[in-house]
Amino acid sequence: MACQYFSPCEHGADSFTVMMPKLTFGRGCLNEIGDRAKERKLSRVALYTDPYLKDGPYVRNVLQSLKSAGIEADVFSDIRIEPDDATVVEAAAFLSQGQFDGVVSVGGGSSIDIAKAAMVYTCYPAHVTDYFAPPVGAGRAVPGPLLPHIACPTTSGTGSECTSVSVIRINALNTKFVLGSPHLLPVEALVDPACTDTLPSNAIASTGFDLLCHAIECYTARAYTRWDKVDDPNSRTLLQGANPWSDMSARRALEIVGEYLDRGVNDSSDSEARDNLMWGATLAGMAFGNSGTHLPHAMSYGITHLMRNITTDGYPVASPFVPHGISVVVNAPAIFQYLAEGAPERHLEAAQFLGADAVGATPLESGEIVSKRIVQMMKQTGVPNGLSGVGFGTDDVKALAESSIRQTRAINNAPKVANQSDMESIYSNSISYW
């Protein structure tokens, strides 16, 4: 707690808040959901999942467990990968008409995020952008508690089961923004790593790099003491900057992804690697759920806003589509090269946690070292070579920066705040790495 990174400053926060759900982790724990829901006295739940999981074994097991516990469940599965505000409206209508007393989500971040957002607009009806921060919305606070939500992730990257945010595409602006409130935090998370056994290698790679960026972004984020102190502690956002709690989880998550991502991607039978990646994703969710992300996620939204004529093998999604973790990592090496001077010691430590060769290195070299380590991991796992690998070139740089500059909270959470010109330079340096 005496770390210089968190030293007090005038008008800065002098305390931080930690929140997380009741967490169960382990192979087969998905079967516990009936008992978990019964303990909370639930009788009828809305189950959110996607159309590709709806008829599969994980949803089937969850429904059977709920039924055995005497709990009714109706399924909403019309959820697209990278969900939009139209899906939120439909999901909220489903919830409001069903006389439910709880919610279950089974799937990746899309299913969990839709469950969160649906509850907000069911419990506290409003225009769909009202609870989003400016410049996209009115910045209204979510007024109060939501229904009990038990989140069951099936991918090893999102961490959404441990966060109080929901990422939704606003169709009118054709880009993603964050809906956030402590009330969105699930009450329980059941994290069953067996769900990753059937994931294709490119899905493990994409979610693994989301894990990596979650962890390194919170470890290098602006310290919580550098954010303004709030008068009302109940209004303190959990996107509060780096703090000692998030540091603990982020460090271990970085060690896990550095050790196991290559193995988990390139050997689908390596259950040790995939189990560890699932645990790493949950740790990273705990970390960034209490600190927030910064520039890699902010700049990923420019990609998903302006992507065109691109599909990704293994994802049954119409063009244009770039998986979230890929949209984040293609800029990451250039971003951390730029940001390192804002927190050089932290970037050097992060590189070491990832397994980089940093013997004899100084903090002044941290940007190059962490950048090279991420590029090495990208090569090992076959992900696209920077922006050029997802269909962008130098002519797109200005438009990408103009799109991403709207992500003000994430941009300001970085250890060095980028303006639009800085972001254009970063995008230019992200075109290709090898």
DAWO-V200742 format. One record per residue. RES is the residue in one letter. OMEGA is omega in whole degrees, 0 to 359 (NA if undefined). BURIAL is + if it has 16 or more other ideal C-beta (glycine too) atoms within 10 Angstrom, else -. Layout:
res:omega:burial
RES:OMEGA:BURIAL
RES:OMEGA:BURIAL
This chain:
res:omega:burial
M:180:-
A:182:-
C:182:-
Q:181:-
Y:182:+
F:180:+
S:182:-
P:172:-
C:185:-
E:179:-
H:181:-
G:178:+
A:178:+
D:176:-
S:178:-
F:183:+
T:178:+
V:174:-
M:174:-
M:180:+
P:166:+
K:191:-
L:172:+
T:182:+
F:174:-
G:179:-
R:179:-
G:185:-
C:176:+
L:181:+
N:180:-
E:192:+
I:178:+
G:179:+
D:179:-
R:180:+
A:179:+
K:179:+
E:179:-
R:176:+
K:175:-
L:180:+
S:182:-
R:185:-
V:170:+
A:180:+
L:179:+
Y:177:+
T:179:+
D:185:+
P:182:-
Y:177:-
L:190:+
K:184:+
D:183:-
G:187:-
P:184:-
Y:177:+
V:179:+
R:179:-
N:180:+
V:180:+
L:179:+
Q:179:-
S:178:+
L:180:+
K:180:-
S:179:-
A:179:+
G:183:-
I:177:+
E:178:-
A:170:+
D:187:-
V:168:+
F:185:+
S:182:+
D:184:+
I:177:+
R:170:+
I:189:+
E:189:+
P:184:+
D:184:+
D:176:+
A:176:-
T:178:+
V:181:+
V:180:-
E:181:+
A:178:+
A:178:+
A:176:-
F:182:+
L:185:+
S:184:+
Q:191:-
G:181:-
Q:180:-
F:174:+
D:176:+
G:183:+
V:173:+
V:174:+
S:179:+
V:180:+
G:176:+
G:182:+
G:182:+
S:181:+
S:181:+
I:181:+
D:178:+
I:177:+
A:179:+
K:184:+
A:180:+
A:179:+
M:180:+
V:187:+
Y:172:+
T:182:+
C:184:+
Y:185:+
P:181:-
A:171:-
H:191:-
V:180:+
T:188:+
D:184:+
Y:174:+
F:181:+
A:171:+
P:9:-
P:185:-
V:185:+
G:185:+
A:178:-
G:178:-
R:175:-
A:172:-
V:194:+
P:186:-
G:185:-
P:177:-
L:176:+
L:173:+
P:184:+
H:175:+
I:186:+
A:183:+
C:183:+
P:178:+
T:177:+
T:187:+
S:179:+
G:191:+
T:185:+
G:186:+
S:178:+
E:182:+
C:183:+
T:180:+
S:180:+
V:175:+
S:182:+
V:188:+
I:174:+
R:174:+
I:189:+
N:181:-
A:180:-
L:177:-
N:176:-
T:185:+
K:175:+
F:186:+
V:169:+
L:186:+
G:174:+
S:175:+
P:180:+
H:180:+
L:183:+
L:176:+
P:178:+
V:178:+
E:173:+
A:173:+
L:187:+
V:185:+
D:184:+
P:176:+
A:179:+
C:182:+
T:183:+
D:185:-
T:180:-
L:176:+
P:187:-
S:182:-
N:175:+
A:175:+
I:180:+
A:182:+
S:181:+
T:178:+
G:178:+
F:171:+
D:174:+
L:182:+
L:184:+
C:174:+
H:186:+
A:183:+
I:177:+
E:179:+
C:179:+
Y:182:+
T:183:+
A:172:+
R:183:+
A:180:+
Y:180:+
T:179:+
R:171:+
W:181:+
D:174:-
K:179:-
V:180:-
D:182:-
D:183:-
P:179:-
N:179:-
S:180:-
R:176:+
T:174:+
L:174:+
L:197:+
Q:180:+
G:180:+
A:180:+
N:185:+
P:178:-
W:181:+
S:178:+
D:183:+
M:182:-
S:182:+
A:180:+
R:181:+
R:178:+
A:178:+
L:178:+
E:181:+
I:183:+
V:177:+
G:183:+
E:194:+
Y:186:+
L:179:+
D:181:+
R:183:+
G:179:+
V:191:+
N:176:-
D:184:-
S:179:+
S:182:-
D:183:+
S:177:-
E:180:-
A:183:+
R:175:+
D:179:+
N:178:+
L:177:+
M:177:+
W:178:+
G:179:+
A:178:+
T:176:+
L:179:+
A:175:+
G:175:+
M:183:+
A:186:+
F:174:+
G:179:+
N:179:+
S:186:+
G:176:+
T:176:+
H:198:+
L:179:+
P:177:+
H:178:+
A:184:+
M:175:+
S:183:+
Y:173:+
G:179:+
I:183:+
T:173:+
H:191:+
L:180:+
M:182:+
R:172:-
N:179:-
I:173:-
T:180:-
T:179:+
D:178:-
G:177:-
Y:182:+
P:184:-
V:181:-
A:175:-
S:359:-
P:179:+
F:171:+
V:180:+
P:187:+
H:182:+
G:178:+
I:179:+
S:179:+
V:190:+
V:183:+
V:176:+
N:193:+
A:181:+
P:179:+
A:180:+
I:183:+
F:172:+
Q:180:+
Y:188:+
L:192:+
A:182:+
E:176:-
G:178:+
A:189:+
P:181:+
E:180:-
R:180:+
H:178:+
L:177:+
E:179:+
A:178:+
A:179:+
Q:177:+
F:179:+
L:179:+
G:179:+
A:174:+
D:184:-
A:180:+
V:178:-
G:182:-
A:176:-
T:178:-
P:179:+
L:179:-
E:190:+
S:181:+
G:180:+
E:184:+
I:181:+
V:178:+
S:181:+
K:179:+
R:178:+
I:178:+
V:177:+
Q:179:+
M:176:+
M:179:+
K:183:-
Q:187:-
T:172:+
G:179:-
V:184:+
P:180:+
N:177:+
G:183:+
L:180:+
S:180:-
G:177:+
V:168:+
G:181:+
F:177:+
G:185:-
T:180:-
D:183:-
D:190:+
V:184:+
K:181:-
A:178:-
L:180:+
A:179:+
E:179:-
S:188:+
S:183:+
I:180:+
R:184:+
Q:194:+
T:184:-
R:180:+
A:180:+
I:182:+
N:180:+
N:179:+
A:180:+
P:177:+
K:188:-
V:181:-
A:170:+
N:185:-
Q:178:-
S:177:-
D:182:+
M:175:+
E:178:+
S:180:-
I:178:+
Y:179:+
S:180:-
N:181:+
S:184:+
I:175:+
S:182:-
Y:180:+
W:NA:-
